[in-house]
Amino acid sequence: MKDNWLIREARKADYLKDYAVLENPAQKEILDDLLMEFWNGFKNKLESYEYASLPSGNIEIMTEESYILTRYFEFMLFFDEGAFFRGTLSCSKESWMIQSVNFIPLSIENDPKVIFEILGNSRFVGNPPNLRIDKEHPEEYYQINFDHGYGASWGLKNKKKALQEVLKVIDTSVQMYELTNERVITTANLGEFISTAYEVYEAY
């Protein structure tokens, strides 16, 4: 009788529970090897910056809830008080995706008109940044979050091109943070910040 992974994995499930997730071990291994290949391709880039990064060792690969087996891992860059970039790279047998979130902390000294211009800028229409206010920390009174992502089929963009796009997203995200490392955006550098932020969107 031909080996059936579905039956084999089902036998391992705990019948006392109301929920079970079955994964093809062979396909899972292929995806995990692929993600490790990506990680080895850009972990040195993360470590080359003056910022702390995670993971510092091996990546933790997890399963995404999806109609097709999709595996992913997360990575982050930090300034002294917290994270300013989080990336998530996921792969299935059909496609890959890079999702990223940029956290931009700004002090209470910023002109609210500048903040509103960033939030309402026409370049970000369709996927505008969002704002969080922390009244207890004047140096990080405002936090603007940019959330974006892009993926492609393996036929459209191969592993080499996908890795190049991940590297570009990381580079541009660091540039955007460094434009605000004094926690202030003035009218003088507002245009440069918006252009750099938009490059993160264009990177996809």
Buried (B, 14 or more C-beta within 10 A) or exposed (E): EEEEEEEEBEEEEEEEEEEEEBBBEEBBEBBBEBBBEBBEBBBEBBEEBEBBBBBEEEBEBEBBEEEEBBBBBBBBBBBEEEBBBBBBBBBBEEBBBBBBBBBBBBBBEBEEEBBEBBEEBEEBEEEBBEBEEEEEEEEBBBBBEBBBBBBBEBEEBEBEEBBBBBBBBBBBBBBBBBBBEEBBBEEEBBEEBBEBBBBBBEBB
